[in-house]
Amino acid sequence: MFNDRQRHAITSAYTEAVTNAGGIPIILPPVAKDIQAHLALCDAFVLTGGDDPVTEPFGNPTHPAAVRVHESRQIYETQLLRELQQSHPNAPVLGVCLGMQMMSLIAEGSLNQHLPDTHTTHADHWDRDHDIIPTTSIMLPGTVHSRHRQAISNPGSLQVLATSPDGLIEAVGDPRRRFYLGVQWHPERTDCAPLGSDLFARLIAAI
């Protein structure tokens, strides 16, 4: 909200990361009826971080502590991800934090909706740097910056690519697609280049 009016906003770190990787960033409003036009306009997609998914549409009640993402955004990203899967599977996609969680929900996965309920290490993931542990050669070890109170408990049909030392799923992907990567951390705010700026470079290179 801004002056009691709804607004669309992202941090400039995302647009700068896309620009530095050689892309031209376009900020898309979450208008579901325009998805086909957006698919025609864009070569790749970044699903940014944000508030928490509402999980009733995916078969589970939303945790009372969740900060619910705006309805129009969830509807838009749900439909966009499904349309990409069905008709544009080779379009490169990078999901960040909430974006990764939405990718997993679309893949019939599920969430741990409140880490303080289950992990004594939950504070390590709230605006902090921490290490990740790759589970495949697709990812490299390093230090990332995270800011989340939810995490993926089941990635569904996606492959787990990395975890944190306390066992949280940190990265997922679909090896059947050209570039379909979700990360729980914020690469636009991560200093370690292979886990930060290089992810945007890989996204653009996959176009």
Buried (B, 14 or more C-beta within 10 A) or exposed (E): EEEEEEEEEBEEEBBBBBBEBEBEBEEBEBEBEEBEEBBEEBBBBBBBBBBBBBBEEBEBEBBEEBEEBBEBBBBBBBBBBEBBBEEBEEBBBBBBBBBBBBBBBBBEBBBBBBBEEEBEBBEBBEEEBBBBEBBEEBBEEBBBBBBBBBBBBBBBEBBBBBBBEBEBBBBBBBEEBEBBBBBBBBBBBBEBEBBBBBBBBBBBBBB
